[in-house]
C-alpha cells in the first residue's frame, strides 16, 4: 500500500510539489521563529544571571519592603552565611551588596543617583559592560564607576574627583569624595542616567553600618540553582539564621515578561500556519479526489476494501507531510545559519545598545514545527479519504 501511495505522489508531480512547497515554507518559518525565541531565552537567562546572580540572600521582607525600613544583614550574619556557602563546591562567586541613594556632583553640576556598594573584584563587579576607563579592583577604597548617563550629565573624565552626599541609617547627612574609575552601561538609558557602583566598604562608611542589603551568589551551573537553594535553606535554618532566598527566576521580571510575549507570538504564528496548511492541503487533495473518481471506482470494483482506499489516500498525505517537513527543517537550519553569519542587529524596546539577532540551530527547535505541520497535513487528507472510502461503487461506475 505504501508503494502505491508513493507512486501516486510521483504521478501528480505538480500538485505534490505545490503541497511540499507549502509545507516546506511553513516548517522553515516556524523553525526560524522557534530558533530565534530559544536563542533569545538563552540570552535573557545569561543576562539575568549576570545581573542578579543565580540566587540572592537577604533579610525576610527585604524584597517586599512593606514597612519602608532598611532590612540589613549584620556583619556577623554575613560572615556566617559566607562560611556556609564556602562548603558548597557549586558556588563560584559570593558578593555582598549595599544600596546607597544620594546626590553626586562637582562644583559645576550635580545629580541624584542610586548607587550599589559592591566588593571590588567579585563576580558581580565583573558582570558589567565598561564604556570607558577601568573597573573596580580588589583593594580599591575610594573609586567609583558611573553610569554613562551620569558621566555625561556631570561632564566628567576618568580620574577626576566627585562628591557624594547620602543619609546614614540614623537619618544624619554624610558626604565624601570619590575618584572616577570609569563609565559603564547596563543597556538601559534610564538606569545609566542614575546608577553608580562604588566599593562596599565606602558605601558602609557612608551609611554608618557594617551590614549589607543582600548577598549575591553565583554558581558553576544555572541548572544547580534549585538544588543549591534547598540545601542552603536547610543549612541556614540549622544555624538559626532568619533569611530569605530568591533565585534569579524570582527576581528577573523582565525575563518573564519577554518570555510570555514571545510564547504568545509563537502560539499565534503556529495557529495561523496550521490553519493555512490545513486548508491549502485540503483544497488540493479534495481536487485530486474529484479528478480520481474513476480510479477510485475502478479499484473498488475489483475488490479493494473501503479501509484500503482510506489508508491509501491518508498515506499519500502523510508522505507529502514527511517529505515537506524534512526539507523544511533543513531549510530552516540553513536559513538560521545564514542569518547568524550575517551578524544582523536591532535595538529592542528599553535597551540602549544594539542586540545581535541569533537563531538557535538546535534540531530540537524543528520538532514542534514538524509535528504541527504533519498533523495539519494528515488531518486535511483524512476528510477526502473518508469521502472516497464511503463512495458507492455503482454510482461511481456510472461516470466511467
C-alpha positions in Angstrom: 0.0 0.0 0.0 2.8 2.4 0.8 4.4 1.7 -2.6 1.2 2.5 -4.4 0.8 5.7 -2.3 4.4 6.7 -3.2 3.7 6.1 -6.9 0.5 8.3 -6.7 2.6 11.1 -5.1 5.1 10.9 -8.0 2.4 10.7 -10.7 0.8 14.0 -9.7 4.1 15.9 -9.7 2.8 19.4 -10.0 0.2 19.1 -7.2 2.6 17.2 -5.0 5.3 19.8 -5.5 2.9 22.6 -4.6 1.9 20.7 -1.4 5.5 20.1 -0.4 6.4 23.8 -1.0 3.6 25.0 1.3 4.7 22.5 4.0 8.4 23.4 3.4 7.7 27.2 3.9 5.6 26.6 7.0 8.2 24.4 8.7 11.0 26.8 7.7 9.3 29.8 9.1 8.3 28.1 12.4 11.9 26.7 12.7 13.3 30.2 12.4 10.8 31.7 14.8 11.3 28.9 17.3 15.1 29.2 17.0 15.0 32.9 17.5 12.8 32.6 20.6 15.0 29.9 22.0 18.2 31.9 21.4 16.5 35.0 23.0 15.6 33.0 26.1 19.2 31.7 26.4 20.5 35.3 26.1 18.0 36.6 28.6 18.9 33.8 31.0 22.6 34.8 30.8 21.8 38.5 31.2 19.5 37.8 34.2 22.1 35.6 35.9 24.8 38.2 35.3 22.5 40.9 36.8 21.1 39.1 39.8 23.4 36.1 40.3 22.0 32.6 40.5 20.5 33.4 43.8 20.3 36.1 46.4 20.1 36.0 50.2 18.5 38.8 52.3 16.5 39.6 55.4 12.9 38.5 55.4 10.8 41.3 53.9 13.7 42.9 52.1 12.1 42.5 48.6 8.6 43.3 49.8 9.7 46.4 51.8 6.3 46.7 53.3 7.4 48.7 56.3 9.7 51.0 54.3 12.6 50.3 56.6 16.0 49.0 55.6 16.4 45.3 56.3 20.1 44.7 56.5 22.1 41.6 57.2 24.5 42.3 60.0 28.3 41.8 59.6 28.1 38.7 61.8 25.3 37.2 59.7 27.2 37.9 56.5 30.3 36.1 57.9 28.2 33.0 58.9 26.5 32.9 55.5 29.7 33.1 53.6 31.2 30.3 55.7 28.3 28.1 54.9 28.4 29.0 51.2 32.1 28.0 51.2 31.1 24.4 51.9 29.3 24.1 48.6 31.5 23.2 45.6 28.9 24.6 43.1 29.4 28.1 44.5 31.8 30.0 42.3 31.3 33.6 43.5 29.9 35.5 46.5 29.3 39.2 46.5 27.9 41.4 49.2 25.9 44.5 48.1 24.6 47.6 49.9 22.4 50.2 48.2 23.2 53.9 48.5 20.9 56.7 47.5 22.1 60.3 47.4 23.5 63.2 45.3 26.7 63.1 43.4 28.3 66.1 41.8 31.1 68.6 41.2 31.3 72.4 41.7 29.5 72.9 38.4 26.8 70.3 38.4 25.1 67.6 40.5 22.5 64.8 40.0 20.5 62.3 42.1 22.0 58.8 41.9 21.2 55.3 43.0 24.4 53.5 44.0 25.3 49.9 44.7 28.2 49.2 47.1 29.9 46.0 45.8 33.0 44.1 46.7 35.7 45.1 44.1 37.0 42.1 42.2 33.9 40.0 43.0 31.9 38.2 40.3 29.2 40.9 40.3 31.7 43.6 39.8 32.9 41.9 36.6 29.4 41.4 35.2 29.1 44.9 33.8 29.8 46.5 30.4 32.5 49.1 30.6 32.2 52.1 28.3 35.4 53.8 29.3 38.0 53.7 32.0 38.8 50.7 34.2 36.8 48.5 36.5 36.9 48.4 40.3 39.6 46.0 41.5 40.3 44.4 44.8 41.8 46.9 47.2 40.1 50.0 45.7 38.6 52.1 48.5 37.6 55.5 47.2 36.9 54.9 43.5 33.6 54.9 41.7 32.1 53.7 38.4 29.5 55.9 36.9 26.6 55.1 34.6 27.5 56.6 31.2 24.5 58.9 31.6 25.7 60.2 34.9 29.2 60.7 33.4 27.7 62.8 30.6 25.5 64.9 32.9 28.4 65.8 35.1 30.8 66.2 32.1 33.5 64.1 33.9 36.6 62.3 32.7 38.4 59.3 34.3 40.4 60.0 37.4 38.5 63.2 38.2 37.0 63.6 41.7 33.4 63.9 42.7 31.5 64.4 45.9 28.8 62.1 47.1 26.2 63.1 49.8 23.9 60.5 51.4 21.9 59.9 54.5 23.0 57.4 57.1 20.7 54.8 58.6 20.1 57.1 61.5 19.0 59.9 59.3 22.2 62.1 59.5 23.8 63.6 56.5 27.2 62.2 55.3 29.5 63.2 52.5 32.7 62.0 50.9 34.9 62.3 47.8 35.4 59.6 45.2 37.7 59.3 42.2 36.1 58.3 38.9 37.4 55.0 37.7 35.3 54.7 34.5 31.8 54.6 33.0 29.6 51.6 32.4 26.2 50.7 30.8 23.5 48.3 31.9 21.9 48.5 28.5 19.1 50.8 29.7 19.4 54.6 29.2 17.1 55.4 32.2 19.3 53.2 34.5 22.5 54.6 33.0 21.4 58.1 34.0 21.2 57.4 37.7 23.2 54.3 38.5 26.7 54.2 40.1 28.9 51.5 41.6 31.3 52.0 44.5 33.3 49.8 46.9 31.2 48.2 49.6 33.4 49.5 52.4 32.9 53.1 51.2 29.1 52.6 51.0 29.1 51.1 54.5 31.0 54.1 55.8 28.5 56.5 54.1 25.6 54.7 55.8 27.5 54.1 59.1 26.9 50.4 59.1 28.8 47.1 58.8 25.9 45.4 57.3 24.6 44.9 53.7 21.3 44.5 51.9 21.9 41.1 50.3 24.4 38.5 49.3 24.6 37.6 45.6 25.7 34.0 44.9 27.0 32.7 41.5 27.0 29.0 40.7 29.0 26.9 38.2 25.8 25.7 36.5 22.5 27.6 36.3 20.7 24.2 36.5 22.0 23.7 40.0 20.2 26.8 41.4 17.1 25.0 42.7 19.1 22.2 44.4 21.5 24.8 46.0 18.6 26.8 47.4 17.1 23.7 49.0 20.4 22.8 50.6 21.1 26.3 51.7 17.7 26.8 53.3 18.3 23.7 55.4 21.8 24.8 56.4 20.8 28.3 57.3 17.8 27.1 59.3 20.1 24.8 61.2 22.4 27.7 62.1 19.4 29.8 63.2 19.7 32.4 60.5 16.4 34.0 59.6 16.9 34.9 55.9 15.0 34.7 52.6 16.5 33.2 49.5 15.3 34.0 45.9 16.6 32.7 42.6 17.2 34.7 39.5 13.9 33.4 38.2 12.1 35.1 41.1 13.8 38.4 40.6 14.0 38.7 36.8 10.7 40.3 36.0 11.8 41.4 32.5 12.7 37.8 31.6 9.2 36.6 32.4 7.6 39.5 30.5 9.6 38.8 27.4 9.1 35.1 27.6 5.4 35.4 28.0 5.3 37.8 25.0 7.3 35.6 22.7 5.5 32.4 23.7 2.2 34.2 22.8 3.6 35.3 19.5 4.8 31.8 18.6 1.4 30.4 19.5 -0.4 32.8 17.2 2.1 32.2 14.3 1.8 28.5 14.8 -2.0 28.7 14.8 -2.1 30.8 11.6 0.3 28.4 9.7 -1.6 25.4 11.0 -4.8 26.7 9.5 -3.1 27.8 6.3 -1.5 24.3 5.8 -4.7 22.6 6.7 -7.0 24.4 4.2 -4.4 24.6 1.5 -3.7 20.9 1.5 -7.4 20.1 2.0 -8.2 22.1 -1.2 -5.6 20.4 -3.3 -6.3 16.8 -2.1 -10.0 17.4 -2.5 -9.4 18.5 -6.1 -7.3 15.4 -6.6 -10.1 13.3 -5.1 -12.7 14.5 -7.7 -10.2 14.0 -10.5 -9.6 10.5 -9.4 -13.2 9.4 -9.1 -12.8 7.0 -12.0 -9.7 5.5 -10.5 -11.3 5.1 -7.1 -14.4 3.5 -8.6 -12.3 1.1 -10.6 -10.1 -0.2 -7.7 -13.3 -0.5 -5.6 -14.9 -2.6 -8.3 -12.0 -5.0 -8.5 -12.3 -5.7 -4.8 -10.4 -3.0 -2.9 -12.0 -2.5 0.5 -13.1 0.8 2.0 -10.5 0.9 4.6 -7.8 0.2 2.0 -9.0 3.2 0.0 -9.0 5.3 3.1 -5.5 4.1 4.0 -4.1 4.8 0.5 -5.2 8.5 0.4 -4.2 9.0 4.0 -0.7 7.6 3.3 -0.3 9.9 0.4 -1.0 12.9 2.6 1.4 11.5 5.3 4.2 11.0 2.7 3.8 14.6 1.5 4.0 16.0 5.0 7.0 13.9 5.9 8.9 15.0 2.8 8.0 18.7 3.1 8.6 18.7 6.8 12.1 17.1 6.5 13.1 19.6 3.8 11.6 22.4 5.9 13.8 21.6 8.8 16.9 21.6 6.5 15.7 24.9 5.0 15.2 26.4 8.5 18.6 25.3 9.7 20.3 26.8 6.6 18.2 30.0 6.9 19.2 30.3 10.6 22.9 29.7 9.7 22.8 32.5 7.1 21.2 34.9 9.5 23.7 34.1 12.2 26.6 34.5 9.7 25.2 38.0 8.6 25.6 39.3 12.2 22.4 41.3 11.9 21.5 43.6 14.9 18.5 45.5 16.1 17.7 47.7 19.2 14.8 46.2 21.3 12.5 48.5 23.4 14.0 49.9 26.6 17.5 48.7 25.5 20.1 51.4 24.6 22.5 49.1 22.7 22.0 47.1 19.5 21.4 43.4 20.1 22.6 40.6 17.8 19.9 38.6 16.0 20.7 35.0 16.9 18.9 31.8 15.7 19.4 28.7 17.9 20.2 26.0 15.3 19.4 23.0 17.6 17.4 20.4 15.7 15.1 20.2 18.7 13.6 23.6 17.5 12.3 21.8 14.4 10.4 19.1 16.3 7.4 21.2 17.2 7.1 22.8 13.7 7.5 19.4 12.1 4.8 17.7 14.2 2.5 20.7 13.8 2.6 20.6 10.0 2.5 16.8 9.8 -0.7 16.8 11.9 -2.3 19.6 9.8 -1.5 17.8 6.6 -2.7 14.4 7.8 -5.9 15.9 9.1 -6.6 17.7 5.9 -6.1 14.4 4.0 -8.5 12.5 6.2 -11.6 14.4 5.0 -11.3 13.4 1.3 -10.1 10.0 2.3 -13.2 9.4 4.3 -15.4 10.6 1.5 -13.6 8.4 -1.0 -13.9 5.3 1.2 -17.7 5.9 1.5 -18.3 6.1 -2.2 -20.9 3.8 -3.7 -19.2 1.7 -6.3 -22.2 1.6 -8.6 -22.7 5.4 -8.5 -19.1 5.9 -9.4 -19.0 3.4 -12.2 -21.9 5.3 -13.9 -19.4 8.0 -14.7 -16.9 5.7 -16.4 
